Amino acid sequence: MKRIINLFLASLLLLTPLAHADGIFSSNKFDFLKGEPELMPVDQAFVFDFKQQGDKVKISWVIADGYYMYRDKLKFEAADGAVLGEIALPQGKPHTDEYFGEQEVYYSYVEMPVAIKEASAGSKLYVTFMGCAEGTLCYPPTKKTAELTEVIANDGLLSDTDKALDASDATANESAKAPITQQDTLSAMLSGDSLIWTLVIFFGLGVGLALTPCVFPMYPILSGIIVGQGKKLSTAKAFSLSMVYVQGMAITYSLVGLIVASAGMKYQAALQHPAVLIVLAILFFVLSLSMFGLYDLKLPSKWQEKMNSFSNNQKGGNVIGVFVMGIISGLVASPCTTAPLSGALIYVAQTGDLLQGFLALYVLSMGMGLPLLIIGTSGGKLLPRAGRWMDIIKTFFGFLLIAVSIVMLGRIWPGFISDLLWSIWGITLVGYLMHQNKLTEFNWKQTTRSVLLMLTLLASFSYGMQAVMAKLGFSSHTAAIAGSEAQSHGFKRIKSLDDLNTEVAAASAEGKTVMLDLYADWCVACKEFEAITFKDPQVLERMNKMVILQADVTKNDDVDIELLEHYDVLGLPTLLMFDENGAIRDDLRVTGFMRPKAFAEHLDHLVN
């Protein structure tokens, strides 16, 4: 046991003081951990796009952080009957280059109009560019192709507006571009040189995620396991069981993340299939019955005898069972998408570096598990050892395991059924605690507990009655509020990729921008968006200037999968943004929950 504790403490020590030793943990000395490739492929570092508007083509690049593109290395060639006119290159920023001397370069985002004098259907415009990664290397010249539609012969001149893209406009254009989102920043960090420092940051982010609703179901699960061990649980054994549980959760969470990044979100959504959720709900309900004393949770005697051949005691059975519960908990937490998780998934999807992606996800999971380790280990010391209070605590954690079952079922049947189950759960729990309170000595403490429990009972009953009345149609006020909220949000539901294309085209004809909210009933952060962010007045003010769409992908059918895979969606919630020309703005994509103020500022980059 001492070896396990020492190993865990040593791991934590290695992750902190050595993190700043950039000279020690350079890419040269840790290449065996980083895998290949270290640099982004040229098509990902410099994302090319074009859009033809009559006799003009707008050429643009979204340039990754830490990369730049040379202005004077741009070349434009016409082919297959096309004739080029004027080209307005925006001014770049000065850059001293060790290869080419003083140069003008573009960072972050650049757009330039190209006039077309004449073109036939099928004509082509070839654009050659050259870019570099800061302080690393330069890519060879890369040629891109823009397919042109027919253009009637004209003078090939650009308008004064197009020509006005000078240095000040280029600077404004760059400043108006959306800031790099957190998930993109974290993805870029994984490509950096300091692997250890990056893992330290992911560990810290994991600790922060432990306080989110995604991890809440794990607390009663682990606490129930610790309480279920009985009265002779030592601190050392509590730590061992907690560590085994966290390892099962972390390994499963990491592997599921790699599968999603490599194979697509449909595998993550498959874990939220009603059949899977119902099985998990039944499992946690059955486990709760052991807390109520209906049975003792242990391996069959024959299995225990086999385990004894590997150990002098029967702790092995407990360890295996706890590890399995950790695996199940990893599956429970897997659908919750956050910026750190998205950053690791984006990195894996772009580079295919499974090893470093797994390390990032594993360290993130261990950070999420740190509070679980503390709670589980302290449970062996803080929980009562003997007497009636021990039975009450054990029964209470049984109710918490039932709460986990209701959380699972709430992803399938949100609304009335979920509200009714929570009401019944609250009434039953309070009823049990009131019964136990009556058995205690009559004094002011018992009276205070009675009053508080009675108020809680009334609140639980009222919650259920409100759901029933709304279901029967008697709660017109509630329905009116819900209807007004839905109307104020202004979301229009779509289903398929064709629906989306139609709506974006219609919005583009009106010169409006579009936001698409990809939603699922099992997505906790999606509901946070609806309950918190989308109701904020500043956010509503900006959303009212846009066309806002919502696609419910809860069913995960073929149509949903087509939509998700078309836009490389790796997790929910994901918000896609389209500009007034109907072009998707990948630089403005939102993955994971955002608070109202940050989201309002994010929308400004699209609305303005």
C-alpha positions in Angstrom: 0.0 0.0 0.0 2.9 2.4 0.9 4.3 1.8 -2.6 1.1 2.8 -4.3 0.9 6.0 -2.2 4.5 6.9 -2.8 4.1 6.3 -6.6 1.1 8.5 -6.7 2.8 11.3 -4.8 5.9 11.0 -6.9 3.8 11.4 -10.0 2.3 14.6 -8.7 5.7 16.0 -7.8 7.0 15.3 -11.3 4.1 17.1 -12.9 4.8 20.4 -11.1 8.3 21.7 -10.4 9.7 20.2 -13.6 7.1 21.9 -15.7 9.0 25.1 -16.2 12.2 23.4 -17.2 11.7 24.1 -20.9 15.3 23.5 -21.6 15.1 20.0 -20.1 11.8 19.0 -21.7 12.6 20.2 -25.2 11.2 18.5 -28.3 14.6 16.9 -29.0 14.6 15.0 -25.8 11.0 13.9 -25.7 10.3 13.2 -29.4 9.6 9.6 -28.4 6.6 10.8 -26.4 5.3 13.3 -28.9 5.0 11.2 -32.0 4.6 12.6 -35.5 3.8 15.0 -37.0 5.0 17.9 -34.8 3.8 20.5 -37.3 0.4 21.0 -38.7 -0.1 19.9 -42.4 0.0 22.9 -44.7 -3.7 22.6 -45.5 -4.6 22.9 -41.8 -2.1 25.6 -41.0 -3.3 27.7 -44.0 -7.0 27.0 -44.6 -7.8 28.1 -48.2 -11.2 29.3 -49.3 -12.7 31.2 -52.3 -16.1 32.6 -53.2 -17.1 34.0 -56.6 -19.4 37.0 -56.7 -20.2 37.8 -60.4 -17.0 39.0 -62.1 -15.0 39.0 -58.8 -13.5 36.2 -56.7 -12.7 36.6 -53.0 -9.7 34.5 -52.0 -9.1 34.0 -48.3 -6.9 32.0 -45.8 -7.5 31.3 -42.2 -3.9 31.1 -40.8 -3.3 29.1 -37.6 -1.7 30.7 -34.6 2.1 30.6 -34.8 2.1 30.6 -38.7 2.4 33.3 -41.3 2.2 33.7 -45.1 4.4 35.8 -47.4 2.7 38.6 -49.4 5.2 38.8 -52.3 5.2 35.0 -52.8 1.5 35.0 -53.9 1.0 34.1 -57.6 -2.2 34.1 -59.6 -2.7 32.2 -62.9 -5.7 31.8 -65.1 -6.4 28.6 -67.1 -9.0 27.1 -69.4 -10.2 30.3 -70.9 -10.1 32.6 -67.9 -8.5 36.1 -68.1 -7.6 37.8 -64.8 -8.1 41.5 -64.1 -7.0 43.6 -61.2 -5.9 42.0 -57.9 -5.9 44.0 -54.6 -3.4 42.6 -52.2 -3.9 43.9 -48.7 -0.8 45.2 -46.9 0.9 42.8 -44.6 2.9 43.3 -41.4 6.7 43.8 -41.5 8.7 40.8 -40.7 12.5 40.2 -40.6 13.0 36.8 -42.2 16.3 35.0 -42.0 15.9 33.6 -45.5 14.3 36.5 -47.4 15.2 39.5 -45.3 12.6 42.2 -44.8 9.2 40.9 -45.8 5.5 41.7 -45.5 3.6 38.7 -44.1 0.0 37.9 -43.2 -1.1 36.5 -39.8 -4.4 35.0 -38.6 -6.7 35.9 -41.6 -6.3 37.5 -45.0 -8.8 38.1 -47.8 -8.2 39.6 -51.3 -10.4 40.3 -54.2 -9.5 39.2 -57.8 -11.3 40.6 -60.8 -12.1 38.3 -63.7 -12.1 39.8 -67.1 -13.6 36.8 -68.8 -14.2 33.2 -68.0 -16.2 30.2 -69.2 -17.9 27.5 -67.1 -15.1 25.3 -65.9 -12.3 27.8 -66.1 -9.8 27.8 -63.3 -7.9 30.2 -61.2 -4.6 28.9 -59.7 -3.3 30.5 -56.6 0.2 29.7 -55.3 1.3 30.7 -51.8 4.1 30.1 -49.4 4.0 30.1 -45.6 6.1 29.3 -42.5 5.8 28.2 -38.9 7.4 30.7 -36.5 11.0 29.8 -35.8 10.7 26.3 -37.2 10.6 25.9 -41.0 8.9 27.1 -44.2 6.6 25.1 -46.4 7.3 24.7 -50.1 5.1 26.8 -52.4 1.6 25.3 -52.5 -0.9 25.7 -55.3 -4.6 25.9 -54.8 -7.4 25.8 -57.4 -10.6 28.0 -57.6 -13.3 26.7 -59.9 -14.9 29.6 -61.8 -18.3 30.0 -63.3 -19.0 31.9 -66.6 -18.1 35.6 -66.7 -19.0 37.8 -69.6 -16.1 39.9 -71.0 -15.6 43.2 -69.1 -12.9 45.7 -68.2 -11.6 43.6 -65.3 -11.4 46.5 -62.9 -12.2 46.3 -59.2 -14.4 48.8 -57.4 -13.0 51.5 -55.2 -14.3 49.6 -52.2 -12.3 46.6 -53.1 -9.2 48.6 -53.7 -9.6 50.3 -50.3 -8.2 47.3 -48.5 -5.0 49.1 -47.4 -2.9 48.6 -44.3 -5.4 50.1 -41.9 -8.2 47.9 -43.3 -5.9 44.9 -43.0 -5.2 45.7 -39.4 -8.9 46.2 -38.7 -9.7 43.0 -40.5 -7.3 41.1 -38.3 -8.5 42.7 -35.1 -12.1 41.9 -36.1 -11.3 38.3 -36.5 -12.6 36.1 -33.8 -10.1 35.3 -31.0 -8.6 31.8 -31.0 -11.1 29.7 -29.0 -10.0 27.8 -26.0 -10.2 24.4 -27.6 -8.1 25.6 -30.5 -5.5 27.0 -28.1 -5.3 23.8 -26.2 -5.0 21.8 -29.5 -2.1 24.0 -30.5 -0.5 23.5 -27.1 -0.3 19.8 -27.7 1.7 20.6 -30.9 4.2 22.7 -28.9 7.5 21.7 -27.5 6.9 21.5 -23.8 4.9 18.3 -23.3 5.2 18.2 -19.5 4.0 21.8 -19.1 1.0 21.0 -21.4 0.1 18.0 -19.4 0.2 20.0 -16.2 -2.3 22.5 -17.7 -4.6 19.7 -18.8 -4.4 18.2 -15.2 -5.4 21.6 -13.8 -8.3 21.9 -16.3 -9.4 18.4 -15.3 -9.6 19.5 -11.6 -11.8 22.4 -12.7 -14.0 20.0 -14.7 -14.6 18.0 -11.5 -16.9 20.7 -10.4 -19.2 20.5 -13.5 -22.5 18.6 -13.8 -20.8 16.0 -16.0 -18.8 14.6 -13.1 -21.5 14.9 -10.4 -22.9 11.4 -10.9 -19.5 9.9 -10.0 -19.5 11.3 -6.4 -22.4 9.1 -5.2 -21.1 6.1 -7.1 -17.7 6.2 -5.5 -19.1 7.2 -2.1 -21.5 4.3 -2.2 -18.7 2.0 -2.9 -16.7 3.3 0.0 -19.7 3.2 2.4 -20.6 -0.3 1.2 -17.3 -1.7 2.4 -18.5 -1.7 6.0 -17.1 -0.7 9.3 -13.6 -1.9 9.0 -12.5 0.2 6.1 -9.0 1.7 6.7 -7.7 4.9 5.1 -5.2 2.9 3.0 -7.9 0.6 1.6 -10.2 3.6 0.9 -7.4 5.2 -1.1 -6.7 2.0 -3.0 -10.3 1.5 -3.9 -10.6 5.2 -4.9 -7.5 5.0 -7.1 -8.7 1.9 -8.8 -12.1 3.5 -9.5 -10.5 6.7 -10.9 -8.1 4.6 -13.1 -11.1 2.7 -14.6 -12.8 6.1 -15.2 -9.7 7.8 -16.7 -8.7 4.9 -19.0 -12.2 4.5 -20.3 -12.8 8.3 -20.8 -9.5 8.5 -22.7 -10.2 5.5 -24.9 -13.7 6.8 -25.8 -12.2 10.1 -26.6 -9.7 8.6 -29.0 -12.5 6.6 -30.7 -14.6 9.7 -31.2 -11.6 11.7 -32.6 -10.6 8.9 -34.9 -13.9 7.5 -36.0 -16.5 10.3 -35.6 -19.1 11.4 -33.1 -21.6 8.6 -34.0 -19.8 6.3 -31.6 -20.1 8.7 -28.8 -23.7 9.3 -29.5 -24.2 5.5 -29.7 -23.3 5.3 -26.0 -26.4 7.5 -25.3 -28.8 5.1 -27.1 -31.9 4.6 -25.0 -31.0 0.8 -24.6 -27.6 1.7 -23.2 -29.0 4.3 -20.8 -31.7 2.1 -19.6 -29.2 -0.7 -18.8 -27.1 1.8 -16.9 -30.1 3.1 -15.0 -31.1 -0.5 -14.0 -27.5 -1.3 -13.0 -27.3 1.7 -10.6 -30.8 1.0 -9.2 -29.8 -2.6 -8.5 -26.6 -1.4 -6.8 -28.6 0.9 -4.7 -30.6 -2.0 -3.3 -27.5 -3.4 -1.6 -27.3 -0.1 0.3 -30.8 -0.7 1.6 -29.7 -4.1 2.9 -31.7 -6.2 0.4 -28.5 -8.2 -0.5 -24.7 -8.2 0.0 -22.8 -7.1 -3.1 -19.9 -9.6 -3.4 -18.6 -12.2 -5.8 -19.8 -15.8 -5.7 -17.9 -18.0 -3.4 -16.3 -20.0 -6.3 -15.1 -16.8 -7.9 -13.7 -15.6 -4.6 -11.8 -18.9 -4.2 -10.2 -18.4 -7.6 -9.3 -14.8 -6.6 -7.7 -16.2 -3.4 -5.2 -18.1 -5.5 -3.8 -14.7 -6.6 -4.0 -13.0 -3.2 -4.0 -14.0 0.5 -7.3 -12.2 1.1 -10.5 -11.3 -0.8 -9.6 -7.7 -1.7 -9.1 -8.7 -5.3 -12.8 -9.2 -5.8 -13.5 -5.7 -4.5 -10.7 -4.2 -6.7 -12.2 -5.8 -9.9 -15.7 -4.7 -9.1 -14.6 -1.1 -8.3 -12.5 -1.0 -11.5 -15.6 -2.1 -13.5 -17.6 0.7 -11.8 -14.9 3.1 -12.8 -15.2 2.0 -16.4 -19.0 2.5 -16.3 -18.5 5.9 -14.8 -16.2 6.8 -17.7 -19.0 6.0 -20.1 -21.4 8.1 -18.1 -19.1 11.2 -18.3 -18.1 10.7 -21.9 -20.9 12.6 -23.7 -20.0 15.8 -21.8 -17.9 17.9 -24.2 -15.8 20.7 -22.8 -13.1 22.9 -24.3 -10.2 20.9 -22.9 -11.7 17.7 -24.2 -12.4 19.3 -27.6 -8.8 20.6 -27.7 -7.5 17.0 -27.3 -10.0 15.6 -29.8 -9.2 18.3 -32.4 -5.5 17.6 -32.0 -6.0 13.8 -32.5 -8.3 14.3 -35.5 -5.9 16.7 -37.2 -2.6 14.9 -36.5 -3.5 11.3 -35.8 -1.1 11.4 -32.8 -3.0 8.8 -30.7 -0.3 8.6 -28.0 -0.1 12.2 -27.1 -3.8 12.5 -27.4 -4.3 9.7 -25.0 -1.8 11.2 -22.6 -3.7 14.5 -22.6 -7.0 12.9 -22.1 -5.7 10.6 -19.4 -4.1 13.5 -17.4 -7.3 15.5 -17.9 -9.2 12.5 -16.4 -6.9 12.2 -13.5 -7.4 15.9 -12.8 -11.2 15.2 -12.8 -10.6 12.3 -10.5 -8.5 14.2 -7.9 -11.5 15.4 -5.9 -12.9 11.9 -6.1 -9.7 10.5 -4.6 -9.9 13.0 -1.8 -13.5 12.3 -1.1 -13.1 8.5 -1.4 -10.0 8.4 0.8 -11.4 10.7 3.5 -14.6 8.6 3.5 -12.7 5.9 5.3 -11.9 8.2 8.1 -14.8 10.7 8.3 -17.8 8.5 7.9 -19.3 7.0 11.1 -17.9 3.6 12.0 -20.7 2.0 14.0 -24.2 2.5 15.3 -27.5 3.5 13.6 -25.9 6.5 11.9 -23.8 4.2 9.8 -26.9 2.5 8.5 -28.5 5.9 7.8 -25.5 7.1 5.8 -25.4 3.9 3.9 -29.1 4.2 3.0 -28.6 7.9 2.0 -26.0 6.9 -0.5 -28.4 4.3 -1.8 -30.8 7.1 -2.6 -27.9 8.9 -4.3 -27.3 5.9 -6.6 -31.0 6.0 -7.5 -30.5 9.7 -8.4 -27.8 8.6 -10.9 -30.4 6.3 -12.4 -32.8 9.2 -12.8 -30.0 11.2 -14.4 -29.6 8.5 -17.0 -33.3 8.2 -17.7 -33.6 12.0 -17.9 -31.5 11.9 -21.0 -34.2 9.7 -22.7 -37.3 11.3 -21.2 -36.6 14.9 -20.3 -39.5 16.9 -19.0 -42.6 15.4 -17.4 -41.3 11.9 -16.7 -37.9 13.1 -15.4 -39.6 15.8 -13.2 -42.0 13.2 -11.8 -39.2 10.8 -11.0 -37.3 13.5 -9.2 -40.4 14.5 -7.2 -41.0 10.9 -6.1 -37.3 10.5 -5.3 -37.4 13.6 -3.1 -40.6 12.7 -1.3 -39.3 9.2 -0.6 -35.9 10.4 0.7 -37.5 13.0 2.9 -40.0 10.5 4.2 -37.1 8.2 5.2 -35.2 11.0 6.9 -38.3 12.1 8.8 -38.9 8.6 10.1 -35.3 8.4 11.3 -35.6 11.9 12.9 -38.6 10.8 15.0 -36.4 8.0 16.5 -34.0 10.6 17.9 -34.2 12.3 21.3 -36.8 15.1 21.4 -35.0 18.4 21.7 -34.6 21.7 19.7 -32.3 19.9 17.2 -35.0 17.4 16.4 -37.6 20.1 16.0 -35.3 22.1 13.6 -34.7 19.0 11.5 -38.4 18.3 11.4 -39.2 21.8 10.1 -36.5 21.7 7.4 -37.6 18.2 6.3 -41.2 19.3 6.1 -40.3 22.3 3.9 -38.3 20.0 1.7 -41.2 17.5 1.5 -43.6 20.3 0.4 -41.1 21.5 -2.2 -40.7 18.0 -3.6 -44.5 17.5 -3.7 -45.0 20.9 -5.3 -42.4 20.1 -8.0 -44.2 17.0 -8.9 -47.7 18.6 -8.9 -46.5 21.4 -11.1 -45.2 18.8 -13.7 -48.5 16.9 -13.5 -50.7 20.1 -13.9 -48.6 21.2 -16.8 -49.0 17.8 -18.4 -52.7 17.9 -18.0 -52.8 21.4 -19.5 -53.9 23.3 -16.4 -50.7 25.2 -16.0 -51.3 27.8 -18.7 -48.9 30.3 -17.1 -46.1 27.8 -17.4 -46.9 27.0 -20.9 -47.1 30.7 -21.8 -43.7 31.3 -20.3 -42.1 28.3 -22.1 -43.7 29.5 -25.3 -42.5 33.1 -24.9 -39.0 31.8 -24.1 -38.9 29.7 -27.2 -40.1 32.6 -29.3 -37.6 35.0 -27.7 -34.8 32.6 -28.5 -36.1 32.5 -32.1 -34.7 29.1 -33.0 -36.0 27.4 -36.1 -35.7 23.6 -36.1 -34.1 21.8 -39.0 -33.3 18.2 -39.5 -31.1 17.5 -42.5 -28.1 18.9 -44.3 -30.4 19.9 -47.1 -32.6 21.8 -44.7 -29.5 23.7 -43.4 -28.3 24.5 -46.9 -31.7 25.9 -47.8 -31.9 28.1 -44.7 -28.3 29.4 -45.1 -29.1 30.3 -48.8 -32.2 32.1 -47.8 -30.4 34.0 -45.0 -27.6 34.9 -47.5 -30.1 36.3 -49.9 -31.2 38.7 -47.1 -27.6 39.5 -46.1 -28.0 37.8 -42.7 -25.6 35.7 -40.7 -26.6 32.2 -39.4 -26.0 30.3 -36.2 -26.7 26.6 -36.0 -27.1 25.0 -32.5 -26.4 21.3 -32.6 -28.4 19.9 -29.6 -29.2 16.6 -28.0 -31.3 15.7 -24.9 -28.4 13.8 -23.3 -26.1 16.8 -23.7 -25.9 18.5 -20.2 -24.0 21.6 -21.5 -26.6 22.1 -24.3 -29.2 22.6 -21.6 -26.9 25.0 -19.8 -26.7 27.0 -23.0 -30.5 27.2 -23.2 -31.1 27.9 -19.5 -28.3 30.4 -19.0 -26.6 31.8 -22.1 -29.4 32.0 -24.6 -31.6 33.9 -22.1 -29.1 36.6 -21.4 -30.3 40.0 -22.7 -26.9 40.8 -24.3 -26.9 37.5 -26.1 -30.5 37.9 -27.2 -29.8 41.3 -28.6 -27.2 39.8 -31.0 -29.1 36.7 -31.8 -32.1 38.8 -32.9 -29.9 40.2 -35.7 -29.2 36.7 -37.0 -31.0 33.6 -38.3 -30.7 31.1 -35.6 -31.3 27.4 -36.3 -31.3 24.3 -34.1 -30.8 20.7 -35.1 -31.8 18.0 -32.6 -29.5 15.1 -33.1 -30.7 13.1 -30.1 -31.9 10.1 -32.2 -28.5 9.8 -33.9 -30.1 8.5 -37.0 -28.5 8.5 -40.5 -29.7 12.0 -41.2 -28.1 13.3 -38.0 -24.9 11.5 -38.6 -24.6 12.9 -42.1 -25.0 16.4 -40.7 -22.5 15.9 -37.9 -19.9 14.2 -40.1 -20.2 16.8 -42.9 -19.0 19.5 -40.4 -16.5 17.2 -38.5 -18.4 17.6 -35.2 -16.6 15.8 -32.4 -18.9 16.5 -29.5 -21.8 18.5 -28.2 -22.7 21.2 -27.7 -21.3 22.6 -31.0 -22.4 25.9 -32.5 -21.7 26.5 -36.2 -21.5 30.0 -37.6 -22.1 31.2 -41.2 -21.4 34.7 -42.6 -23.7 36.8 -44.7 -22.4 35.2 -47.8 -23.3 31.7 -46.6 -19.7 30.6 -46.0 -19.1 28.7 -42.8 -16.8 30.4 -40.3 -14.7 27.6 -38.8 -12.7 30.2 -36.8 -16.0 31.1 -35.0 -17.1 27.5 -34.1 -18.0 27.0 -30.5 -17.5 23.7 -28.8 -18.5 23.4 -25.1 -20.4 25.7 -22.8 -19.7 29.5 -22.8 -20.9 32.0 -20.3 -23.2 34.8 -21.6 -20.6 37.6 -21.6 -18.0 35.6 -23.4 -20.5 34.3 -25.9 -21.9 37.8 -26.6 -18.4 39.0 -27.4 -17.9 36.0 -29.6 -21.1 36.7 -31.6 -19.9 40.3 -32.1 -17.2 38.9 -34.5 -20.0 37.5 -36.7 -22.7 40.1 -36.3 -20.5 43.1 -36.8 
